[in-house]
């Protein structure tokens, strides 16, 4: 049907744009963070490169390109899982260092998030259902996949709340001339984008679970 084809093309354009932007910005931020020895730039570059630039294409190849051998599709799915797991870890570090560098609450969040993320890396690398998951309609095969998504959703919403709160603070400072209008606008757009990404990701997870 025409409506279905339009939705497929819209999804392809949106996903392709995300991949392209991630492949352009990710390495640039990694280089910037390494040259300046700045952790926020490095972790955000790592997050974009792994999740958007590599993880998304790997997942698409593993699920959509049915002409590939099953083992190759499973390998692509496993690579996507590993990229997303490390990317979520980098995103958590970014949120902590940028918004709550001296917060006991943020340190507690990191202590809760990072050990499961670290355990997921070897679990996903040897998970025996990767090939089966690539051939099924289940987007998050097995317990490691669901655990990764739950942790990822929590990190995304934490990130969105911190960005939204900071954007609100900048708007108040802007009213009395204590903030840069350009910076305030970019943070506002950043907060909106992160909120939309969080809602989209969690909605996809709930629908797939049901």
C-alpha positions in Angstrom: 0.0 0.0 0.0 1.2 3.6 -0.7 0.9 4.5 3.0 3.1 1.7 4.0 5.7 2.5 1.4 5.7 6.1 2.5 6.3 5.1 6.1 9.2 2.7 5.1 10.8 5.5 3.1 10.3 8.0 6.0 11.9 5.5 8.4 14.8 4.9 5.9 15.5 8.6 5.5 15.3 9.2 9.3 17.6 6.3 10.1 20.0 7.1 7.3 20.3 10.7 8.5 21.0 9.6 12.0 23.7 7.2 10.8 25.3 9.9 8.5 25.3 12.5 11.3 26.8 10.0 13.7 29.5 9.0 11.3 30.5 12.6 10.7 30.2 14.0 14.3 31.4 10.9 16.2 35.0 10.7 14.9 35.3 14.5 15.1 34.3 14.6 18.7 36.6 11.6 19.5 39.5 13.5 17.9 38.5 16.7 19.8 38.2 14.9 23.1 41.6 13.1 22.6 43.5 16.2 21.5 42.1 18.4 24.3 42.0 15.6 26.9 38.3 16.3 27.5 36.2 13.4 28.7 32.7 14.8 27.7 33.7 15.2 24.0 35.3 11.8 24.0 32.4 9.9 25.5 29.8 11.7 23.3 31.9 10.9 20.2 32.1 7.3 21.3 28.4 7.2 21.9 27.5 8.6 18.5 30.0 6.5 16.6 29.1 3.2 18.2 25.3 3.6 18.5 24.4 5.6 15.5 27.3 5.1 13.1 27.9 1.4 13.7 25.2 -0.2 15.9 22.2 0.9 13.8 23.7 -0.3 10.4 24.8 -3.6 12.0 21.3 -4.2 13.4 19.7 -3.3 10.0 22.0 -5.7 8.1 21.4 -8.5 10.6 17.6 -8.2 10.5 16.7 -6.9 7.0 19.2 -8.5 4.6 17.8 -12.0 4.6 20.0 -13.1 1.7 23.0 -13.2 4.0 24.0 -16.4 5.7 22.5 -16.9 9.1 25.9 -16.9 10.9 26.7 -13.5 9.3 23.4 -12.1 10.3 23.9 -13.3 13.8 27.4 -11.8 13.9 26.0 -8.4 12.7 23.3 -8.5 15.5 26.0 -9.4 18.1 28.2 -6.4 16.9 25.1 -4.1 17.1 24.5 -5.3 20.7 28.1 -4.7 21.7 28.2 -1.3 20.1 25.0 -0.2 21.8 26.1 -1.6 25.2 29.4 0.3 25.2 27.6 3.4 23.7 25.1 3.4 26.6 28.0 3.2 29.1 29.7 6.2 27.4 26.4 8.1 27.5 26.1 7.5 31.2 29.6 8.8 31.8 28.9 11.9 29.7 25.7 12.7 31.6 27.5 12.3 34.9 30.6 14.4 34.0 28.6 17.2 32.3 25.6 17.6 34.5 26.4 16.1 37.9 30.2 15.9 38.3 30.1 16.3 42.1 26.8 14.7 42.9 26.4 11.8 45.2 23.2 10.8 43.4 24.9 10.7 40.0 27.7 8.6 41.5 25.1 6.2 42.8 23.5 6.0 39.4 26.8 5.2 37.8 27.5 2.6 40.4 24.2 1.0 39.6 24.5 1.2 35.8 28.1 0.4 35.0 28.5 -3.1 36.5 25.5 -4.5 34.6 26.8 -2.8 31.4 30.2 -4.3 31.9 28.7 -7.7 32.5 26.6 -7.4 29.3 29.6 -7.1 27.0 30.9 -10.7 27.5 27.3 -12.0 27.8 26.3 -10.6 24.4 29.6 -11.7 22.8 28.9 -15.4 23.6 25.1 -15.3 23.8 24.0 -18.5 21.9 20.7 -17.1 20.6 22.2 -14.4 18.4 21.6 -16.2 15.2 18.1 -17.3 16.3 17.4 -13.7 17.3 18.4 -12.4 14.0 15.9 -14.7 12.3 13.1 -13.9 14.7 10.8 -11.0 15.0 11.9 -10.4 18.6 14.1 -7.2 18.5 15.9 -7.9 21.8 16.8 -11.6 21.8 17.2 -13.2 25.2 17.8 -11.8 28.7 21.0 -9.8 27.8 19.1 -8.0 25.1 16.2 -7.0 27.4 18.6 -6.0 30.2 20.6 -3.8 27.9 17.4 -2.0 26.8 16.1 -1.5 30.3 19.5 0.0 31.3 19.5 2.1 28.1 16.0 3.5 28.7 17.0 4.5 32.2 20.2 6.2 31.0 18.3 8.0 28.2 15.6 9.4 30.5 18.2 10.4 33.0 20.1 12.2 30.2 16.8 13.9 29.0 15.9 15.1 32.5 19.3 16.6 33.1 19.3 18.3 29.7 15.8 19.6 30.3 16.6 20.9 33.7 19.7 22.7 32.5 17.8 24.2 29.5 15.3 25.6 32.1 18.1 27.1 34.1 19.6 28.7 31.0 16.2 30.2 30.1 15.9 31.8 33.5 19.5 33.2 33.2 18.8 34.4 29.7 15.9 36.6 31.0 18.3 38.6 33.2 21.2 38.6 30.7 23.4 36.0 32.3 23.4 33.4 29.5 24.3 33.3 25.8 21.2 33.1 23.6 22.8 30.8 21.1 23.9 28.4 23.8 20.5 28.5 25.5 18.8 27.7 22.2 21.1 24.8 21.4 20.6 23.3 24.8 16.8 23.6 24.4 17.0 21.8 21.0 19.3 19.2 22.6 16.8 18.6 25.4 13.9 18.2 23.0 15.8 15.8 20.8 16.8 13.6 23.8 13.3 13.6 25.1 12.0 12.4 21.7 14.7 9.8 21.5 13.8 8.5 25.0 10.1 8.3 24.2 10.7 6.6 20.9 13.1 4.1 22.3 10.9 3.1 25.3 7.8 3.0 23.1 9.5 0.6 20.7 10.6 -1.6 23.6 7.1 -1.7 25.1 5.5 -2.6 21.8 8.0 -5.3 21.1 7.6 -6.8 24.5 3.8 -6.9 24.1 
